């Protein structure tokens, strides 16, 4: 058994001038030897899937195919399931993460992605909405702002590829620190990963991730939280959170999710 990479991308990844994230993804997948399935279910634009297929082929993937699931019935289609069984990697496009969860959640597709990522070295990447759904708990919506409030975030079940992270995207661009903190205040078990646009976390089988991209990743480590007021706060009230740690990581930095250790790129290069 071998665990594949989990690769959440913060959205708006560079696709032309310096497509560092997508190139690194292609390399991890195996380049010319790899078969990639693109799932555009989150998007309602008909050209989303074909555009990514063309892009990945230009970047050197062996083959890329659109595998769309427009309805829950599609998730039991043998031809579509077969395409996922043959793929070495899957890419979930952006769009509406609730469209993803209501279509894929609880289906054979979701189970197959979980099983093959955990046991069959299937690499799974997602951008924007496709990033949010990768974890066990998905941020389905919420408000902007830096201060957490009791009614600031809505959570829903995700695909469950990892129980150790809650992922938010377009993080700095849409001022989403407050809602990530609110999500963690409900149950400070996973770490919070806030992805700026054109920035990705390449989470390896050892649950250590490396930052690739032009922005930053904000890591909220709740492992030392002493107290939150979430249980007694009323709607719209600010929430007290005491004891959390916060890291801002940029290209080349890394983070050990289980041991809660951040490592700058310079130190990693010398190691």
N, C-alpha and C positions, 0 to 999 in steps of 0.2 A: 504494500500500500504506500502511496506517495501523495502528499498534499500539494495541490496547485496553488499558485499565487492568487490573491484577491487584490484587485486594483481599482479602488475608487478614485475618480477624477472629478475635480471641482466644477466642471463645465467649461464651455468656451475654450477648449484646448486648441492650441495652434495646429493648423492643418496644412499650412503651405510653407512659410518661410523657415521655421525651425520647429518641426513637429517632433520635439524631443520625447514627449510622453508616448506618442503613438509608435515612434521608431523603437523605443525601449520595449514596449509591449510586443511588437513584432519579433524582436530579438529573443525575448523570453519564450515566446510561443514556438520558436524554431525556424523562423524565416521561411525560406523556400520549401521546407519540409512540412510546414504547418497547414492545417485545415481550420479555418475560422468560421464560426456561425455568428452572424450579426442579427440581433433581436431588436427590431425597431418598435416594439409594442407600445412603449411610452409615448411615441410621437404619432400624431394623426396626419402628418405630412407624407404623402405617398413616395416622395423621392428620398426620404431620410435613409432608408436601408441601402438602396442602390448607390447613394453618394458615399457612404462609408465603405461599401464593397470596393468601389473604384479607388478610393483613397488608400485602403489597405493593400490593394494590388499594386499601386504605384510605389508603396513603401516596401514591397518585397515579400509579402505573404505568399505562401504557396498557392492557396485557393481561399476565397471568401465567398460565402453564400448567405443570402437573406433567408432567415427562418422566422417568419412573422406569425404571431399568435393574436389574431384579432378577437377571438371569442374563447371562452373556456372550453368549448367543444373542440377547438383546434388543438388544445393541449393534450388531447388523446389521439391525435392523428398519427398513425404509424410512420408516415413519410417524414413528418416534422420531427418526431421523436428519434427516428433513425438518423437524421442529419445531426442532431445533438449528440447521439451516441458515437458518431464517427469523428466529431470535432476534437481538436486538441485545445481549443480556446473558444470562449464566448465573449461577445461584446454587446452590452446593453446600452442603447442610445438614450439620449435625454428626452424630456417631454413631461409627462404627468406621472409621478410615482404611484398615485392611487390607481391609475389605469393599469399600471404594471401589477400592483398587488391584487387588485380585484380580478384580473385576468389570469395570472399565474398562480396566485396563492392557493395552497392546498391541492395542487394538481400534480400529475406525473412529471410535468416539466420541472416544477420547483424541487421535487424529490430527486430527480435525476441530476440537477445542477448541484444540489447539496452533496449527494453521494459521490459524484465524479470529482468534484473539487476536493473532497476530503480523502478520497481513496484512489483516484485514477489520474492524478496530476493534471486535471482540467484547470486551466487558468481562466478566471472570470474577471472581466473588467467592466466597469460601467461609468458613464459620464452623467453628471447632473442627477436627474431622477434615477438613472441607472446606477449611480453610486449610492444614493440614499437607501435603496432597497437591499443592498448586499448583506447588511447586518441582520441580527435577530430582531432588533427593534428599529423601526424606521420612523424618522421624522416625516410625518405626512403633511404638516403645515404649521403655520405659526406667524407671529408678528416680528417685526424688526425692532432693533434696539439693544443696547448693551446691558441693561439691567433685567435680570430674570423676574418674571411675574407668574403668578399661579396659573393664569389662563393663557400663557404665552405660546404653548406648544401643544400640538396634537400628535400622539404616537399611534402607530399601527404595526402589526407584525410584518417583518421583512422576509427575505428569502432564507435567512438563518445560516449564512455561510460562516459567520463568526459571531459568538456571543460576547466577545470582549470589546466591542466598539459600538458607539453610536456615531453615525456619520452625517455631517451637514455639508452642503455645497454652496457655491457662490458666496463664500463665507464673509470675507471682508467687503466685497462689492455690495452685499445686501444687508450688512450690519446684523449678523445673526448670532453674536456671542450670547445674548440674553436667552434666546430660545434653546441653545445647546446646554447652557447652564441649568435652565429649567428642566430639561429632559433628564439630566443627571441627578437633579435634586429629588426626583421621584424615586430613584433607586440607584445609588452610586456604586454600581458594580462594574459596568463597562467604562472604558475611557472615552472621552469625547474627541472626535477628529473633525476639525473644521477646515475644509478645503477651499482655498482661494481658487479663482478661475485659472485655467492653464497650469494647474498644479495637481499632482497625483501622489498617493501613498502606495508604494509597491510592497504589499504585506506578504512576506515570505512564509514558508511552512513553519518556521520557528517563531512566528508572531512578532518578528522584528520588521519594521517597515523603513524604507528609504524614500526620501522626498525627491521627486523629479518635477521640474517645471520652473516657471518664471515668477510664481507667487510664493506664498507661505502656507504652512499648515499650522493651525493653532491646536495644540493638544491640551485638553483639560483633564487632568489626572485627579479623580475623586477618591483615590484610595486612602487618603488621610483626612477625609471630611469628618469633622467632629459633630456637626449639627446642621440641619436645615429646618426651616419653618414651613416647608411645603404642606405638612399635615394640618396646620392650623391657619394657613393663609386663605383669605377670601379672594374671589375673583377680582382680577386687576391689581391685587396687592403685590408690592415687591416682596421677593423671597430672600430671607437670610440664608447665606451659605458660608460656613466657617470651616477653614482648613483645606480648601482646594488648592491645587498647584496648577500653574499654567506655563506652557512652553510655546514659543514661536520658532518654528523650524523652517529653514529654507533649503534650496537645492543642494543635495548631497548629504544633508543631515539625516540622522536615523533615530528611531525610537523603539525601545524594547517594551512592548505592551505589558507583558507579564511581570517584568521586574521594575517597570516604571522608571526607566533610565533613558535619558536623552543624550545623544552623542553628536557633537558638531562634526562637520565634514572633515575639517583639518585634522582632528584627532583620529578619525577613522582612517584617513589617508596614511597616517604615520604608524597605525597599529599593524 
